[in-house]
């Protein structure tokens, strides 16, 4: 078993306004993502990956876009899932937002 306390895991700066913390096993990855550069005038460009993804909106509000689905206005407590290979993205509606993403398999590109 691995236990990581919040303050013991350093943030990784992905870009200005976006930082993350990661924990993973051999087959599952959880990524805490903090955004601080909202609200955005438009969504980020869509992306896809071979990983299955579930996400929990821990703070803030977003619009979730997923190919083949209606756009969804989500707020703290809401969740979404993305199948492998499906293009998706978000748009921040608030200054700050926190998402907790889970991926299977582990995203080697994040390590």
FENWOUR-V749908 format. One record per residue. RES is the residue in one letter. SS is DSSP state (A for helix, B for strand, O for the rest). PSI is psi in whole degrees, 0 to 359 (* if undefined). Layout:
res->{RES;RES}
ss->{SS;SS}
psi->{PSI;PSI}
//
This chain:
res->{X;X;X;X;X;X;X;X;X;X;X;X;X;X;X;X;X;X;X;X;X;X;X;X;X;X;X;X;X;X;X;X;X;X;X;X;X;X;X;X;X;X;X;X;X;X;X;X;X;X;X;X;X;X;X;X;X;X;X;X;X;X;X;X;X;X;X;X;X;X;X;X;X;X;X;X;X;X;X;X;X;X;X;X;X;X;X;X;X;X;X;X;X;X;X;X;X;X;X;X;X;X;X;X;X;X;X;X;X;X;X}
ss->{O;O;O;O;O;A;A;A;O;O;O;B;B;B;B;O;O;B;B;B;B;B;B;B;O;O;O;O;B;B;B;B;B;B;B;O;O;O;O;O;O;O;O;O;O;O;B;O;O;O;O;B;B;B;B;B;B;B;B;O;B;B;B;B;B;B;O;O;O;O;O;B;B;B;B;O;O;O;B;B;B;B;O;O;O;O;O;B;B;B;B;B;O;O;O;O;B;B;B;B;B;B;B;B;O;O;O;A;A;A;O}
psi->{141;135;127;121;144;310;348;347;117;149;144;123;113;316;169;126;2;118;158;160;143;141;145;158;197;331;355;138;135;131;120;121;124;121;140;19;25;181;157;144;334;163;160;159;142;151;165;164;160;355;143;147;136;149;144;128;105;333;151;188;143;166;129;128;131;128;130;0;156;144;143;126;116;147;177;130;343;160;159;161;146;121;160;132;358;123;137;165;179;165;126;133;346;165;318;151;151;125;146;108;143;136;141;125;182;140;97;332;346;348;*}
//
